[in-house]
Amino acid sequence: VVVNHAGIWIDERTNQIVVQAPPAKLAAMREMIEELDRPMEGEGLMRVVRIRNRDAEAIAEILRSMQAPSRGQVSPAITGNLTARSTKLANRVYSVTVDSPTRSILLASDPETLGILTEVIDQLDRVPPRIAVDVMIFELTRPSDFELGVDYFLPVFEPSSITDPAAFISSGSSSIVNSTSLTIPGALSTGVPTGPGGKDAFFGRYTRAPLQLSLDPGTGDPITISIPRESVSFQAGEFTAETSILMRPHILAMSGEEHEIFVGNEIPVPVGSSTSDVGAVGLNGGLSNQQIIERRDVGIGLTVKPTLGQAGFVSLELKVEISDIQSSIAGSVEQVGPTFTQRTIESTLSLGNGQIAILGTSNGSGESVSVFGVPYLMDIPFLGWFFKSESRTKIESDLLIVVEAEVMRNASEDVAYTIRRRIAMERAMSRVADLGGIDAEPYGILLETVDVESRARKIADAFDEDGFETRVTGWESTRGRLWDIYLTDFETFEKAGGIARSLYEAGWKPEVTVLSPENVLAGD
């Protein structure tokens, strides 16, 4: 074939075109062939899509459910901008096959449907956001004369202006007040209760770190306490209230995943017995006794399922089960078996990023007996009663659950959170930051941890100028020497907690710390 003095031949064996022409025409023909020899979009009836982040079987199941949704409803797994695409896929003919070894999905359909399916897979095959959930379950033992309050009232609706009324509900009653009294210092009392009544069995509230509780000794002057990060005792008048950490897990979960933790023991429980004849042996024959034993978990069980919503709030499904063995009330253990106590709390919480939810319930009551007397003389039989006295105090036990959720939205936040957790763990294991120069005040605030001493000194100097007592301590970590900046010399948890709350609102991440009697910072 000759076209404008150019020769063109087709080699069918190699699927090539041979052109003979002057250089200028040859370049123009080469450009035209490259323009024509391009793959068509959507060409082909099959397509293989590699799955990088999600489970291929789960994505395939979603695609199949989108093919024929019942009564026009979209699958619950499809949300957001996938709704329109799911409508386009309804009643279309296509097949979805999963190749597990290669984590691939094989699609077969017409080119238009393949394009829609590929877009849907691209939307689904993304790493779900990770949510860090910190749960602290602790028991608060206090004298029965002290009532536990947590400013737990919750708003029914929020006022739009300062003069609009605001309605609040609590576990025992509700109040409708004017919002002016909530915002203007010196205004009249709102009438909203500051804590649960004596007969309340359950209460809760939302707050932000650090956690603070209020104890009312009945004198009208409540004592506010910041809950520390470890088990401690705090003095409340003439009595002592104690906190005991039962469980404090840290969970890093994908959005929508359920995690379960159990700490405890398996207790054998006899549930039945049987006797059978095993055949004649001698004159009396033979009998076989068989006892059936089942094992039951006794301890603390925690189940959490965090899900990130479209508005940025975390919906957290929480379940806590606490079981224990107590003295049998129906008979001897040999006859009726052991007696178990079980308490279960289930709740669905909606938490903002960094927000804390508090749940609580009564954990029973008891009596504390204290004996005071003259050493040695008080131990003399009979006569010892003249040298000693006995004090009995009724105590109440409350079970509190503190939950905090933090969303890891990108890789940078994930890395920063991991570093903070690792530093906290290394500090707790190191225990070398000796503050022997501090006086008797045992409360402090961990303000920041840095890797440059000059920067730590600069931060401490800035707080010194504001009138705070500061201390910079160095300790060894796996990545080198680090420096902690502490605010010290706080007489009570109330003062430390108030300062920590102000620092939190200013953008810091403070941690209220309790110093041991030897004035050694134990860390996190």
C-alpha positions as CSV (number, residue, x, y, z in Angstrom):
1,V,0.0,0.0,0.0
2,V,1.4,3.4,-0.9
3,V,0.0,6.6,0.8
4,N,1.6,9.9,-0.1
5,H,4.9,8.3,-1.0
6,A,4.9,6.2,2.2
7,G,4.9,2.4,2.3
8,I,2.9,0.6,5.0
9,W,3.0,-3.2,5.6
10,I,1.2,-5.3,8.3
11,D,3.0,-8.2,9.9
12,E,0.1,-10.3,11.3
13,R,2.5,-12.8,12.9
14,T,4.0,-10.2,15.2
15,N,1.1,-7.8,15.2
16,Q,3.3,-5.0,14.0
17,I,3.2,-2.2,11.4
18,V,6.2,-1.6,9.1
19,V,6.4,1.9,7.6
20,Q,8.7,3.2,4.9
21,A,8.6,7.0,4.5
22,P,10.8,10.2,4.7
23,P,11.8,11.1,8.2
24,A,9.3,14.0,8.5
25,K,6.4,11.8,7.4
26,L,7.6,8.9,9.4
27,A,7.6,11.0,12.6
28,A,4.0,12.2,11.9
29,M,2.8,8.7,11.2
30,R,4.4,7.3,14.4
31,E,2.6,10.0,16.4
32,M,-0.7,9.2,14.7
33,I,-0.3,5.5,15.4
34,E,0.5,6.1,19.1
35,E,-2.6,8.3,19.4
36,L,-4.8,5.5,17.9
37,D,-3.2,2.6,19.7
38,R,-4.5,3.2,23.2
39,P,-6.6,0.9,25.4
40,M,-10.3,1.8,25.6
41,E,-11.6,2.8,29.0
42,G,-13.9,0.1,30.4
43,E,-12.9,-2.4,27.8
44,G,-13.2,-6.1,28.8
45,L,-15.8,-8.1,30.7
46,M,-13.6,-9.1,33.7
47,R,-11.4,-7.2,36.1
48,V,-9.1,-8.2,39.0
49,V,-9.0,-5.8,42.0
50,R,-6.3,-6.2,44.7
51,I,-7.5,-5.6,48.3
52,R,-4.9,-3.8,50.4
53,N,-6.5,-2.9,53.7
54,R,-9.8,-4.6,54.4
55,D,-11.0,-8.3,54.4
56,A,-11.7,-9.4,50.8
57,E,-14.5,-11.7,51.9
58,A,-16.2,-8.8,53.8
59,I,-16.1,-6.5,50.8
60,A,-17.3,-9.2,48.4
61,E,-20.3,-9.8,50.7
62,I,-21.2,-6.1,50.6
63,L,-21.0,-6.0,46.8
64,R,-23.3,-9.0,46.6
65,S,-25.8,-7.4,49.0
66,M,-25.9,-4.3,46.8
67,Q,-26.9,-6.3,43.8
68,A,-30.5,-6.8,44.9
69,P,-31.3,-4.9,48.1
70,S,-34.5,-5.9,49.7
71,R,-37.4,-3.4,49.1
72,G,-34.9,-0.9,47.8
73,Q,-33.1,-0.6,51.1
74,V,-29.3,-0.1,51.1
75,S,-27.2,-2.5,53.1
76,P,-26.4,-1.2,56.6
77,A,-22.7,-1.5,55.8
78,I,-23.0,1.1,53.0
79,T,-23.1,4.7,54.1
80,G,-22.2,8.2,53.0
81,N,-21.4,8.7,49.3
82,L,-21.8,4.9,48.5
83,T,-25.6,5.2,48.7
84,A,-25.9,6.6,45.2
85,R,-23.6,3.9,43.7
86,S,-25.5,1.1,45.5
87,T,-28.7,2.3,43.9
88,K,-27.0,2.1,40.5
89,L,-25.9,-1.5,41.1
90,A,-29.4,-2.7,42.0
91,N,-30.7,-5.4,39.6
92,R,-27.5,-5.3,37.5
93,V,-26.0,-8.6,36.5
94,Y,-22.5,-9.2,37.8
95,S,-20.5,-11.8,39.7
96,V,-18.0,-11.4,42.5
97,T,-15.4,-14.0,43.3
98,V,-12.7,-13.9,46.0
99,D,-9.2,-15.3,45.6
100,S,-8.0,-15.5,49.2
101,P,-4.3,-16.4,48.6
102,T,-3.8,-13.1,46.7
103,R,-6.4,-11.0,48.6
104,S,-8.1,-10.2,45.3
105,I,-11.6,-9.8,44.0
106,L,-12.5,-11.0,40.5
107,L,-15.3,-9.1,38.9
108,A,-17.3,-10.1,35.8
109,S,-19.8,-7.8,34.1
110,D,-20.3,-5.2,31.4
111,P,-17.8,-2.3,31.3
112,E,-20.1,0.3,32.9
113,T,-20.9,-2.0,35.8
114,L,-17.2,-2.9,36.3
115,G,-16.5,0.8,36.6
116,I,-19.1,1.3,39.3
117,L,-17.9,-1.8,41.2
118,T,-14.3,-0.5,41.1
119,E,-15.3,2.8,42.5
120,V,-17.2,1.1,45.3
121,I,-14.2,-1.1,46.2
122,D,-12.0,1.9,46.2
123,Q,-14.3,3.6,48.8
124,L,-14.5,0.4,51.0
125,D,-10.8,-0.6,50.8
126,R,-9.6,2.0,53.3
127,V,-8.1,1.6,56.7
128,P,-10.9,2.2,59.3
129,P,-10.0,4.9,61.9
130,R,-8.4,3.6,65.0
131,I,-9.8,4.5,68.4
132,A,-7.8,4.4,71.6
133,V,-10.1,3.5,74.6
134,D,-8.9,3.8,78.2
135,V,-11.1,2.2,80.8
136,M,-10.5,2.4,84.5
137,I,-12.6,0.4,86.9
138,F,-12.0,1.2,90.5
139,E,-13.7,0.7,93.9
140,L,-14.2,3.6,96.3
141,T,-14.6,2.7,99.9
142,R,-15.8,5.6,102.1
143,P,-17.5,6.2,105.5
144,S,-21.3,5.9,105.2
145,D,-21.6,9.5,106.5
146,F,-20.0,10.8,103.3
147,E,-22.1,10.9,100.2
148,L,-20.5,10.6,96.8
149,G,-21.3,13.3,94.3
150,V,-19.9,13.8,90.7
151,D,-21.9,16.8,89.4
152,Y,-23.6,14.3,87.3
153,F,-26.7,16.1,86.2
154,L,-27.3,16.0,82.4
155,P,-29.0,18.7,80.3
156,V,-32.3,17.9,78.7
157,F,-31.9,20.7,76.3
158,E,-29.3,23.5,75.9
159,P,-30.3,27.1,76.2
160,S,-29.8,29.3,73.1
161,S,-29.2,32.5,75.1
162,I,-28.3,33.4,78.7
163,T,-32.0,34.1,79.6
164,D,-33.5,30.9,78.3
165,P,-34.4,28.2,80.8
166,A,-32.3,25.0,81.0
167,A,-33.7,21.7,82.1
168,F,-31.5,19.1,83.8
169,I,-32.2,15.5,85.0
170,S,-30.4,13.5,87.6
171,S,-30.7,10.0,89.0
172,G,-33.2,11.1,91.7
173,S,-34.9,14.3,90.5
174,S,-35.0,17.0,87.9
175,S,-34.8,20.7,88.0
176,I,-35.7,23.6,85.7
177,V,-33.6,26.6,86.3
178,N,-32.7,29.9,84.5
179,S,-29.4,29.7,82.7
180,T,-28.4,33.0,84.2
181,S,-27.8,31.4,87.5
182,L,-25.5,28.9,85.9
183,T,-23.2,31.4,84.3
184,I,-23.2,34.6,86.5
185,P,-21.2,34.3,89.8
186,G,-23.2,35.2,92.9
187,A,-26.5,34.4,91.3
188,L,-29.2,32.4,93.1
189,S,-28.8,28.7,93.6
190,T,-30.0,26.6,90.7
191,G,-31.5,23.9,92.8
192,V,-29.8,21.2,90.7
193,P,-28.4,18.4,92.9
194,T,-24.7,18.1,92.9
195,G,-24.6,14.3,93.4
196,P,-26.8,11.2,93.8
197,G,-29.1,10.9,96.8
198,G,-28.5,8.3,99.5
199,K,-31.0,5.9,97.9
200,D,-29.7,6.2,94.3
201,A,-28.3,3.0,93.0
202,F,-26.9,4.3,89.8
203,F,-25.5,7.6,88.5
204,G,-23.3,8.9,85.7
205,R,-21.9,12.0,84.1
206,Y,-19.7,13.3,81.3
207,T,-16.7,15.3,82.1
208,R,-13.2,16.1,80.8
209,A,-9.8,15.2,82.3
210,P,-8.8,15.2,85.1
211,L,-11.5,13.2,86.9
212,Q,-12.8,14.9,90.1
213,L,-15.2,13.5,92.7
214,S,-16.9,15.3,95.6
215,L,-17.4,14.0,99.1
216,D,-20.0,15.7,101.3
217,P,-19.5,15.0,105.0
218,G,-22.9,16.5,105.9
219,T,-21.5,19.8,107.0
220,G,-22.4,21.7,103.8
221,D,-18.8,22.0,102.9
222,P,-18.0,19.3,100.3
223,I,-14.5,18.1,99.7
224,T,-13.5,17.8,96.0
225,I,-11.0,15.2,95.1
226,S,-9.1,14.4,91.8
227,I,-8.9,10.7,91.1
228,P,-5.2,9.8,90.6
229,R,-3.7,7.4,88.2
230,E,-2.9,4.8,90.8
231,S,-4.5,3.3,93.9
232,V,-4.2,5.8,96.8
233,S,-5.9,6.8,100.0
234,F,-7.0,10.4,100.7
235,Q,-7.9,11.8,104.1
236,A,-11.4,13.2,104.5
237,G,-11.8,14.7,107.9
238,E,-11.3,12.1,110.6
239,F,-11.9,9.2,108.2
240,T,-10.0,7.7,105.3
241,A,-11.5,7.0,101.9
242,E,-9.7,4.5,99.7
243,T,-9.6,3.9,96.0
244,S,-8.6,0.5,94.6
245,I,-8.0,0.0,90.9
246,L,-9.6,-3.3,89.8
247,M,-8.8,-3.0,86.1
248,R,-7.2,-0.4,83.9
249,P,-6.8,-1.7,80.3
250,H,-5.7,0.3,77.3
251,I,-7.4,-0.8,74.0
252,L,-6.4,0.3,70.5
253,A,-9.3,-0.9,68.3
254,M,-10.5,-0.4,64.7
255,S,-13.8,1.4,64.4
256,G,-16.6,-1.2,64.6
257,E,-14.5,-4.0,66.2
258,E,-15.5,-5.6,69.5
259,H,-12.8,-6.3,72.1
260,E,-13.2,-8.5,75.2
261,I,-10.9,-8.7,78.3
262,F,-11.3,-11.0,81.3
263,V,-9.2,-11.1,84.4
264,G,-10.0,-13.7,87.0
265,N,-10.1,-17.5,87.7
266,E,-12.0,-20.5,86.6
267,I,-13.8,-22.0,89.6
268,P,-14.9,-25.7,89.6
269,V,-18.6,-26.1,90.3
270,P,-20.2,-29.5,90.9
271,V,-23.4,-29.7,88.9
272,G,-24.3,-33.4,89.3
273,S,-23.3,-37.0,90.1
274,S,-24.2,-40.5,89.1
275,T,-23.7,-44.0,90.3
276,S,-23.5,-47.0,88.0
277,D,-22.9,-50.8,88.3
278,V,-19.6,-51.9,86.8
279,G,-20.3,-55.6,87.2
280,A,-20.0,-58.2,89.9
281,V,-16.8,-58.2,91.8
282,G,-16.6,-60.8,94.6
283,L,-19.8,-61.1,96.7
284,N,-20.9,-57.4,96.8
285,G,-20.4,-56.4,93.1
286,G,-18.9,-53.0,92.1
287,L,-20.3,-49.5,91.9
288,S,-18.8,-46.4,90.2
289,N,-19.4,-42.9,91.4
290,Q,-19.0,-40.1,88.8
291,Q,-19.2,-36.4,89.6
292,I,-19.9,-33.8,86.9
293,I,-17.8,-30.6,87.3
294,E,-18.3,-27.4,85.3
295,R,-16.0,-24.4,85.5
296,R,-17.2,-20.9,85.8
297,D,-15.3,-17.7,85.2
298,V,-15.1,-15.5,88.3
299,G,-13.5,-12.1,88.0
300,I,-13.9,-8.9,85.9
301,G,-15.0,-9.1,82.3
302,L,-14.9,-6.0,80.0
303,T,-16.4,-5.8,76.5
304,V,-16.1,-2.6,74.4
305,K,-17.1,-1.8,70.8
306,P,-16.1,1.7,69.7
307,T,-17.6,3.1,66.4
308,L,-16.7,6.5,64.9
309,G,-19.7,8.4,63.7
310,Q,-19.9,10.9,60.8
311,A,-19.9,13.9,63.1
312,G,-16.6,12.8,64.9
313,F,-18.3,11.4,68.0
314,V,-17.4,7.9,69.2
315,S,-20.3,5.6,69.9
316,L,-19.0,3.2,72.6
317,E,-20.9,0.0,73.5
318,L,-19.7,-0.9,77.0
319,K,-20.4,-4.0,79.1
320,V,-18.7,-4.7,82.5
321,E,-19.4,-7.9,84.5
322,I,-17.9,-8.4,88.0
323,S,-18.4,-11.7,89.7
324,D,-17.1,-13.1,93.0
325,I,-17.7,-15.9,95.5
326,Q,-19.4,-15.2,98.8
327,S,-20.4,-17.3,101.8
328,S,-23.2,-19.7,101.0
329,I,-26.7,-18.6,102.3
330,A,-28.6,-21.7,101.3
331,G,-26.5,-24.4,103.0
332,S,-23.1,-25.9,103.1
333,V,-20.9,-25.7,100.0
334,E,-20.7,-29.5,99.9
335,Q,-24.5,-29.8,99.5
336,V,-25.5,-26.8,97.4
337,G,-22.3,-25.7,95.9
338,P,-20.6,-22.2,96.0
339,T,-22.6,-19.0,95.9
340,F,-21.7,-16.4,93.4
341,T,-22.4,-12.6,93.2
342,Q,-22.5,-10.9,89.9
343,R,-22.9,-7.2,88.9
344,T,-23.4,-6.2,85.3
345,I,-23.3,-2.7,83.8
346,E,-24.2,-2.2,80.1
347,S,-24.3,1.2,78.4
348,T,-24.0,2.9,75.1
349,L,-22.0,6.1,75.3
350,S,-21.5,9.0,72.9
351,L,-18.1,10.5,73.5
352,G,-16.3,13.4,71.9
353,N,-12.6,13.2,71.2
354,G,-10.8,13.2,74.6
355,Q,-14.1,13.3,76.5
356,I,-14.5,11.1,79.7
357,A,-17.7,9.3,80.7
358,I,-18.2,8.1,84.2
359,L,-20.6,5.3,85.3
360,G,-21.1,4.2,88.8
361,T,-23.2,2.0,91.0
362,S,-23.4,1.0,94.7
363,N,-21.1,-1.9,95.5
364,G,-22.6,-2.8,98.9
365,S,-21.9,-1.8,102.5
366,G,-20.0,-3.1,105.5
367,E,-18.5,-2.2,108.9
368,S,-15.0,-1.3,109.8
369,V,-13.7,-2.0,113.3
370,S,-10.7,-0.1,114.7
371,V,-9.2,-0.9,118.1
372,F,-7.1,1.7,120.0
373,G,-5.2,1.1,123.3
374,V,-2.0,0.8,125.3
375,P,0.4,-1.6,123.7
376,Y,0.9,-4.9,125.5
377,L,-1.6,-4.0,128.3
378,M,-4.5,-4.1,125.8
379,D,-3.6,-7.7,125.1
380,I,-4.1,-8.9,128.7
381,P,-7.1,-11.3,128.8
382,F,-10.2,-9.7,130.5
383,L,-8.2,-6.8,132.0
384,G,-7.2,-5.6,128.6
385,W,-10.6,-4.1,128.0
386,F,-9.7,-1.4,130.6
387,F,-6.8,-0.3,128.4
388,K,-8.4,-0.2,124.9
389,S,-11.3,1.2,123.1
390,E,-13.2,0.0,120.0
391,S,-14.5,2.1,117.2
392,R,-17.0,0.9,114.6
393,T,-17.6,2.8,111.4
394,K,-20.1,1.9,108.7
395,I,-18.6,2.0,105.3
396,E,-20.0,2.2,101.8
397,S,-18.5,0.8,98.6
398,D,-19.0,2.4,95.2
399,L,-18.0,0.9,91.9
400,L,-16.9,3.6,89.4
401,I,-16.1,3.1,85.7
402,V,-14.2,5.8,83.8
403,V,-14.0,5.6,80.0
404,E,-12.1,7.9,77.7
405,A,-11.9,7.6,73.9
406,E,-9.4,9.3,71.6
407,V,-9.6,9.0,67.8
408,M,-6.4,8.4,65.8
409,R,-7.3,10.2,62.5
410,N,-4.0,10.0,60.8
411,A,-0.5,8.4,61.0
412,S,1.0,11.4,62.8
413,E,-1.6,11.2,65.6
414,D,-1.1,7.5,65.8
415,V,2.7,7.9,66.2
416,A,2.4,10.7,68.8
417,Y,-0.1,8.6,70.8
418,T,2.2,5.6,70.7
419,I,5.2,7.7,71.9
420,R,3.2,9.1,74.8
421,R,2.1,5.6,75.9
422,R,5.6,4.2,75.6
423,I,7.2,7.0,77.6
424,A,4.5,6.6,80.3
425,M,5.3,2.8,80.5
426,E,9.1,3.4,80.6
427,R,8.7,6.1,83.3
428,A,6.6,3.7,85.4
429,M,9.3,1.0,85.1
430,S,12.2,3.3,85.7
431,R,11.2,4.8,89.0
432,V,14.4,6.8,89.3
433,A,13.2,10.4,89.5
434,D,14.0,11.1,93.2
435,L,12.5,14.3,94.5
436,G,14.1,14.2,98.0
437,G,14.2,18.0,98.3
438,I,10.4,18.3,98.3
439,D,8.7,19.0,101.7
440,A,5.7,17.0,103.0
441,E,3.3,18.0,100.3
442,P,2.7,14.8,98.4
443,Y,0.8,16.0,95.3
444,G,2.1,17.1,92.0
445,I,1.2,17.6,88.3
446,L,3.2,16.0,85.5
447,L,3.2,18.8,82.9
448,E,5.4,17.6,80.0
449,T,8.2,15.2,79.0
450,V,10.9,16.5,76.6
451,D,14.2,15.1,75.3
452,V,16.2,18.4,75.7
453,E,17.1,19.6,79.2
454,S,17.4,23.2,78.1
455,R,13.8,23.1,76.8
456,A,12.6,21.6,80.1
457,R,14.3,24.3,82.1
458,K,12.8,27.0,79.8
459,I,9.2,25.6,80.4
460,A,9.9,25.3,84.2
461,D,11.2,28.9,84.3
462,A,8.0,30.2,82.6
463,F,5.8,28.5,85.3
464,D,8.2,29.7,88.0
465,E,7.5,33.3,86.9
466,D,3.8,32.6,87.3
467,G,4.3,31.6,90.9
468,F,4.4,27.8,90.6
469,E,6.8,25.5,92.3
470,T,8.4,23.4,89.6
471,R,10.9,20.6,89.5
472,V,12.7,19.1,86.4
473,T,13.8,15.5,86.8
474,G,15.8,13.4,84.4
475,W,15.5,9.6,83.8
476,E,16.8,7.0,81.4
477,S,14.5,5.6,78.7
478,T,15.2,3.2,75.8
479,R,15.8,6.1,73.4
480,G,18.0,8.1,75.7
481,R,17.6,10.5,78.6
482,L,14.3,12.4,79.1
483,W,13.3,15.2,81.3
484,D,9.9,15.5,83.2
485,I,8.6,18.9,84.2
486,Y,6.5,18.8,87.4
487,L,4.4,21.4,89.2
488,T,4.8,20.5,92.9
489,D,3.9,21.7,96.4
490,F,0.1,21.1,96.3
491,E,-1.5,20.4,99.7
492,T,-4.6,18.6,98.4
493,F,-5.9,16.8,95.4
494,E,-8.5,19.6,95.1
495,K,-5.8,22.2,94.4
496,A,-3.8,20.0,92.1
497,G,-7.0,18.9,90.2
498,G,-8.1,22.5,89.7
499,I,-4.8,23.6,88.3
500,A,-4.7,20.5,86.1
501,R,-8.1,21.3,84.7
502,S,-7.1,24.8,83.7
503,L,-3.9,23.4,82.1
504,Y,-6.0,20.9,80.1
505,E,-8.2,23.7,78.8
506,A,-5.1,25.7,77.8
507,G,-3.9,22.8,75.6
508,W,-1.5,20.9,77.9
509,K,-2.0,17.2,78.8
510,P,-1.4,17.2,82.6
511,E,-1.5,14.2,84.9
512,V,-2.2,14.5,88.6
513,T,0.5,12.5,90.4
514,V,0.7,11.2,94.0
515,L,4.2,11.1,95.5
516,S,5.0,8.2,97.8
517,P,6.0,8.9,101.5
518,E,9.7,8.6,100.4
519,N,9.0,11.5,97.9
520,V,9.8,9.4,94.9
521,L,7.9,10.0,91.7
522,A,6.6,6.6,90.6
523,G,5.5,7.9,87.2
524,D,2.4,7.0,85.4
